[in-house]
Amino acid sequence: MTDDKEGVVDLGRLRRSCAGCSLRSLCLPAGVLGDDLARLDALVRSRLPLETGDGLFRSGDTLENLFVVRAGCVRTTQPATDGEEQVIGFHLPGELLGLDAISDGHHHCDAIALERTNVCAVPFDQLEDVACHVPGLQHQLLRIISRELVQDHQHLVALGRRTARARLALFLHSLSQRLYAAGYSGEDFRLPMSRDDIAGYLGLALETVSRLLGRLSEEGVIAVERRWVRVLDAASLASIAGEPVTGQRAPDGVGRQAN
């Protein structure tokens, strides 16, 4: 609904046009006016389906688009000279990929779908043009970049923890919080990544990850069934991770995520 006097569009219209897309954190900044809202709506409608193992971009590729995960999960890895790959991130619904290429116009990591995934492609040059005229969007972009930096910092903190148990607890705690923020259950969820991926991300051996998951389960902190994890004692998990207890719960009516 539009207010003709002020030209402000009801943001519910864009929510309906995007069918509740997880891009809302990027596309729905406060104060976007009618013409700008229409331009932004048109800009982010390109949706790409990916199957397990499909690449979104590779290290060295020229920056063309930023991507937002609508559903599924994308793993980013850093190629190494010895042939090994360092897992540097897992991107969940509502999260942005491609920021690594903004500095010099080229990607510095590989992005691979871990499961059937849908992403929206946002042409970077057009996004820059729109952002120049929409202060609210500029603010949102800065918030998103800041969020990515926080996640990178948490990864470095995890790698610097003295115990492998604390690293794994921090990973599970952070994943729970991110899923909750995206509108999923943060208490009962399926891990889209393998234990080998988790081990690579945390700098641990695969056997160590499996053993520690079993230990946390024996202690009653979590329950594990293959890739399904249920957080039984969020306070203990946060304490082991060295994080404050937030008291967040799963949204009403939300249980396990769909495969």
N, C-alpha and C positions, 0 to 999 in steps of 0.2 A: 504494500500500500504506500502511495506517495503523497507527501504533503506538498501541494502545488506552490505554496507560499515560500517554502524553504528548499524545496527540491530534494528532500531527504527521503530515501527509499526505505521501506520496512525491510529489515535484514531477513525477515522470515521468507521473503520472496526468493532471495538467493539461496537460503537453506533448502527450500523446496526444489529449486532448479538444480541444485547439486545433490539432491536426495540425501541430505544429511551427511555428505562426504566429510571425511576426516580432514579435508583441506580447510575446514572452517577456521582453524587457528591462523591460517594465512589469509584467507579471503574475506573474513568478516571483521576487519578492524572498525572500531567505532568512528562514526562521522564520515563514512564514505557517501558521497553524493550520487545522484541518479546516473549521470553520464559515466562517471568513473566506475560505478558499480557494474554497469553494463559492460564496460571495457574489460574489467577484471573478470567478470563472469565468463566472457568469451575467451579470454586468454587461457584459462585453466581447464578447459573442457577436453583437452587431448588426453585420452586414457589408454594406457598400454597394458595388455595382459602378458604376463610372464609365466612360463612353466618352470618347474624345479631345475636349477642348473643354468637357466638362461642368464646371459650377461646384460646388464643395463648400460654400463660403460666400463672401459678398461683404462689402466694407467697409461697416460700419454695421449688419450683422446682429447680433442678440442672441446672446450665448454660450449655447449649449445643450449642445454636445458638444465634447470633444476628439477628435481623430482620429489613428489610427495607420495608416500606409501598410502594407498587407500585400504588395502587388505593384504595380509601375508607378511613376509619378512624378507629383508635383503641384508646379506652379509657383505661387509667391506673388508678387503685384505690388502696388505702392503707387500708387493713383490720384494724378494730379497735376493742378493747376489749369489747366495749359496743354493738357490733353488727352492728354499723353504718359503712359505707364506706366513706372515704374521696377521692374525685376525685382529682388526682394529675396531670393529663395530658391528652392531646388529641394529637394523632400522625397522621400527614397528609402525603400525598404522598411525597416521597423523604426523610422522616425522619426515624431515627434509633431507634429501641427499644431493650431493654435488657441490657443496660449499667449499670443498677442498680446491676446486678449480678457479675460484674467484680471483685469487691473488695473481696468477700468471696466465690464466686462460686455458690451462690443461689439467686434467685429472691426475691425481697422484696415488690412486688406489683402484682396485677392481671392485665392482659391485655385482654380486651374483644373487639371484633369487634362491632362497632356501626351500621354498614351497610354492604352490600356485599363488601368484601375487599380482595385484593390480596397482599401477602407479599412475599419477597424473604428471604429464610433462609440461613444464612452464618455461617457455622460451625466455632465456635470461635477458637478452637485449630488449625485448618488449616489456619484461617485468621492470627493468630499470627505468624505461620511459614512463610507465604508469606510476611507479613509485615516486618519480620526480614531481608528480602533480598530486599525489595523495599522501599527505603527511601521516595519516593513520596507518597506511601500509608500510611506510618507512619505519615507523615505530615497531610494527609487528615483525618485520624482517630482522630488526636489531634484536628483538626479544628471542626470535628463533635462533639466530646466530649465537646469542648468549647461552641459550639452552644447550646447544651443541658443544660449546666450550665447557660448560659445567659437566656434561657427560664425559668429555675427553679427560677432564680433571679427575673425575671419579675413577676412570680407568687407570690413570697413573697412580692414584691413591691405592687402588686395589693391588696393582703390581708392586707397590712399595710396602704393603702390609707384611708383617713379620711371619704370620702363619698362613698356610694355604687355606685353613678353615675360615679365617676372616675374609680372605679374598672371595671365596665361594659364597659366603653369607652376604657380602656386599653386592655381588652380582645378582643373587636371587632377590635381595631386598630392592635393589634399583629396578630390576625387571618388573617386580610387582607394582612399584610406584608408577612406572611408565605405562603399564597396561591399564592401571586404574585411571590415569590421566586421559587415556585414549577412550575411556568408556567401557572397558572390559573388566572382568573380575580380576582383582589383584590378589585374590586368595586361592583361586582354583583355576589353573591355566595349563596349557600345553606348551612345552618348550619347542619352538620352531627349529632351533639349532640342535645339532648332535652334541653328545658329550665330548667328542673330539674337538668340535668347534669351541666349546666352552673352555676346554683345556688350553687350546691355542690362544684364546683371548686372554686367559688369566696367567699364562706362562707356567702351566702345571702339566704334569703327566696325566694321560688319560686314566690310568689306574688310580691316581690320587683323587681325581674328580669323582670317580665311581665310589671309591672308599669313603670319601667325605659326605657324599649324598646319603650313603647308607648310615653313616654315623649320625648325621642330623636327623634322619628318620628314626633311628633307635632312641634318640634323645627326646623325641616327640615334638621337635621344632617344625618339621615338615613331614608329609607323607609323599612317597614317590611310587608311581606306577608307570614304568617305562618312561615316556616323555611327559606324563602328567605330574604336576606338582601341586600339592595343596598345602598352603601355609597354615599350620595348626597353632603356632605360637608366634605371632608377629612381633611381640615385644622382645622375645628371646632372639629372634632372627636379627632384629635391628641392633640389639645389644652386642651380639657376636660380630656384626658388621661395623660396630662403632658409630651407628647412626641414631638420631633421635627417633622416638616412637611417635608416629603421626596420628594414629587412631583411625586411619582411613579404612573404609570397608568397601566391599563390592557394591556397585550400583544396584538398586532394587531390581529384582527379577533377572539379574545377570548371574549365570553360572559358568560352566565350562565354555570355552570358546569353541566355535565350530571349526572342524578341520579345514 
